[in-house]
């Protein structure tokens, strides 16, 4: 246990805080959007929109995962980012165009296979935004590698706000699912334009050689592709193995609500990888180890958050989506733990990437899809959405445990068993409390922060935080000024 936060961990918190706040806009904007769309479109059209968006998003994130971590690592280690940046945006554009063509051609066969009328039209429309998305992600990775976290945060915030506004306008005037797809494309374009206000890499200038980057990126890409398939496999398996459009809508709603841990991953992952890369490139191995150890510990201590959401799942689903989506509560209470495991895996993957062990990332990621496929085949036909959520959560948990073992063997920086135990106990207490004390309606917005504060106090009482850490936390609270009286 560290006596106080290290300068590097304070730098990580500072760098990721703005990115997290920007990514956290996904919660209010996403909830408003989900509530609006679920009521405006109904369960069937909402399920169709989410199914289409899930498949296109899987392609998009698979494409950008080709170079994502390698981009941040190499930009953070270079003194002149421009040649690398030019090569990155050029390759992201090429890959994005290729992916858009692939989605366009695959849309009709997928509609036939899944028996979903309207899927072709919607997927082909969404495919038009793929090249914009991939180029925007290239800019975001360059910003992260350069340490320009404010620019990355601004682009993310712009995307979420523009997305909400355009969806309300386009769907509100009657464009239905097509309007929602156009709104997402417009928001991605806004994100790209904001990024280029901070950096302006050339598309056609001389670029850095890519041989070394590709050699490092390929195993990370295959690993990332495996994770992207795994993350979207449950919804597709549910539909392919007999699930109805209504069940797909419920499941999609639960997936949207289980996004909080992924927001933490999106905010801390690029900053963490960038800082580790800079420290190791400067020869500060012990500093990098300390940063990795403290970040892993902080990630483990977030375990009460999914427990709180699971305990409040019935109230959350009813408040956000309405009574028609009440069955999504059981799915949410399971998926939120799988999402938390994936967040922990982001941290461990960044550590292995920074020390040049892309091969280990690949070896530990490949079994996920076969394992999950077998699990879905066995459980989904009989348990439906619940079976899909169980498989996803168990598989993700096993994957992160395997990475924990490798991290401990390779660098010996795992949190202590006492930290794991305290986090689990705090999660159990907070989750039980939220389940036993329902808070219908708007009272939920008081219950959730109160339960989070309860979990934090439980960790303090369990002795998880040192005197130095508590003193550092108190120093962040502005002191009340008492006027001096003569």
ABEGO torsion letter per residue (X at the ends): XBABBBAAAAAAAAAAAAAAAAAAAAAAAAAAAAAAAAAAAEAAAAAAAAAAAAAAAAAAAAAAAAAAAAAAAAAAABABAAAAAAAAAAAAAAAAAAAAAAAAAAAAAAAAAAGBBGAAAAAAAAAAAAAAAAAAAAAAAAAAAAGBAAAAAAAAAAAAAAAAAAAAAAAAAGAEAAAAAAAAAAAAAAAAAAAAAABBBBAABBBBBAAAAAAAAAAAAAAAAAAAAAAAAAAAAAAAAGBBAAAAAAAAAAAAAAAAAAAAAAAAAAAAAAAAAAAAAAGBAAAAAAAAAAAAAAAAAAAAAAAAAAAAAAAAAAAAAEAAAAAAAAAAAAAAAAAAAAAAAAAAAAAAAAAGBAAAAAAAAAAAAAAAAAAAAAAAAAAEAAAAAAAAAAAAAAAAAAAAAAAAAAAGABBBAAAAAAAAAAAAAAAAAAAABBBBEAAAAAAAAAAAAAAAAAAAAAGABBAAAAAAAAAABBBBBBBBBX
